[in-house]
Amino acid sequence: MATAHPQNVHPDDTRFEKEELTNHRPNGNTTGIHNDSGDSLTRLRTAGSLNISPELFEKLYLSPENRVKGDLRKTFGNPTPIALVGFLLSLTPLACDLMGWRGAGGTGAASTGAYFFFGAFWLTFGATLVPSFNAYGAYVTDPAVAAQQMGNPGNPAGLQSPAFNASFAFFLVFMSLICFVFLICSLRTNIAFFIIFLTLVCAFGCLAGAYFNLALVYANPTNLAAATRASRCVVAGGAFTFVTSLAGWWIFLAIMLASLDFPVQIPVGDLSTLIKGASDQKAKVSEA
């Protein structure tokens, strides 16, 4: 069992304060209301230690328990749900857009504001969609086409540039790579986390394939095979991200229930015992 100490109270300190309170009572009276007050004080002081298991700590913070300096964990609330909500409120609508549900589309442009609010990867994705960043307008090299914008950034003709689509595809390729690294590390966490990164690897791979094929389509509009592959890859990427979202919502619900000590708890599939940590292996060697 891992022990978190919201208050740094040593048992000896508790006994000393109880004895000191008794010594200052008139005539040494330790009965009645004075005795009740002493018992209440003792219970308050010793309630500072709360036993939580490593599995519960990892469920709440999405990371194994480690020693940190200071008392920030005791001062501030658990920030994990906030980051998780930002991730889910950005990814889930995007997944529905990519799959074209209820006529949605536009590669998630309608949720650009949410991308900026929640940051990280979404800042990059949102900035690409905002015309003032000129991410796609910079690929318009024809002076006649560029003149139609009258000097304003974000020429929409850049979205149909083979160079832009191929370049953006490489960003998605390396997002898939970093998620693959996270996937390997998630083998020490839980099944829900493993599902999230496994599906993200597949999703980014599909979306990268979609943009590579779009680059072929814009280079040769008669390439119908590439257009079909691009469309299928976009839908497949949306399907994978939707599964990612489901696993994320599951973790979010598990964290909220555990944070409130809800009588019903849902499992996340602990994998910490599947692959022993380096410290555990060293401890076994030293014991042997």
C-alpha positions, 0 to 999 in steps of 0.5 A, spaced: 500 500 500 502 506 498 501 512 503 499 519 502 500 524 507 496 530 507 498 532 513 505 531 516 504 528 523 508 523 527 504 519 531 509 521 537 507 528 536 500 526 536 501 523 543 505 529 546 499 534 544 494 529 547 498 529 553 499 537 553 492 538 553 490 533 559 496 537 563 493 543 562 486 541 564 483 544 571 484 539 577 487 534 571 480 532 569 479 528 563 472 526 564 466 529 561 466 534 555 474 535 556 475 528 554 470 528 548 474 534 546 481 530 547 478 524 543 476 529 537 482 532 537 486 525 537 482 523 531 483 529 527 490 529 528 491 522 526 486 522 520 492 526 516 494 519 513 490 516 508 492 509 505 491 509 497 493 503 493 498 504 487 493 502 482 488 507 485 493 513 485 495 511 478 488 511 476 487 518 479 493 521 476 494 516 470 501 515 472 505 511 477 506 514 484 513 517 485 516 521 490 516 529 489 518 535 493 513 540 496 506 539 498 503 541 491 498 534 491 496 536 498 494 543 496 491 543 489 486 538 486 488 533 481 489 536 474 488 530 470 481 530 469 481 537 466 487 535 461 483 529 459 476 533 458 480 537 453 483 532 449 476 528 449 472 535 447 477 536 441 478 529 439 471 526 439 467 531 434 473 531 430 472 523 429 465 524 427 467 529 422 472 525 419 467 519 418 462 524 415 456 523 421 450 527 420 453 530 414 459 533 418 466 534 414 471 539 413 476 535 417 474 538 423 474 546 421 468 547 425 471 546 432 478 550 431 476 554 437 476 548 441 483 546 438 486 553 441 483 552 447 485 545 449 492 546 446 498 541 445 497 537 438 490 541 437 494 548 437 498 545 431 492 542 428 488 549 429 493 553 427 493 550 420 486 551 419 486 558 421 487 563 414 492 568 418 497 563 419 498 562 412 499 555 413 496 553 406 496 559 403 504 559 402 503 554 397 500 558 392 506 560 387 501 562 381 502 570 381 495 570 378 492 566 383 495 569 389 493 576 387 485 574 388 487 574 395 489 582 395 495 580 399 491 577 405 494 570 407 490 564 407 489 563 400 484 557 399 487 555 393 493 552 397 489 547 400 489 543 393 496 544 392 500 537 392 506 540 396 501 542 402 498 536 402 504 532 402 508 536 407 502 536 412 502 528 411 509 528 414 507 531 420 501 526 421 507 520 420 511 523 426 505 524 430 504 516 429 511 515 431 511 519 438 504 515 439 508 509 438 513 510 443 507 512 448 504 505 446 510 501 448 510 505 455 503 504 456 504 497 457 506 499 464 500 503 465 493 500 464 489 497 458 485 503 457 491 507 456 494 502 451 487 502 447 488 509 446 495 509 443 494 503 439 488 506 436 492 513 435 498 510 432 493 507 427 489 513 426 495 518 424 497 513 419 491 513 416 490 520 416 497 521 413 495 516 408 489 520 406 493 526 405 499 523 401 493 520 396 490 527 396 497 530 394 497 525 388 490 527 386 491 534 386 497 533 382 493 529 377 486 530 378 484 524 373 487 519 379 481 516 381 484 510 385 488 515 389 481 519 391 478 513 393 484 511 397 484 518 400 476 518 402 477 511 405 483 513 409 479 519 412 473 515 414 478 509 417 482 515 421 475 517 424 473 510 426 480 509 430 479 516 433 472 514 435 475 508 439 480 512 442 475 517 444 471 511 447 477 509 451 478 516 453 471 517 456 472 510 460 478 513 463 475 519 465 469 516 468 473 512 472 477 518 475 471 521 477 468 515 480 475 514 484 476 521 486 469 522 489 469 515 492 463 513 489 460 506 491 461 503 484 468 503 481 470 501 474 476 498 472 481 500 467 485 494 466 492 494 471 498 492 467 503 494 472 504 487 473 505 485 466 512 488 465 516 489 472 519 495 473 527 496 473 526 498 481 522 491 482 528 487 478 533 490 482 530 489 489 529 482 487 536 481 485 538 485 492 534 480 495 537 474 492 
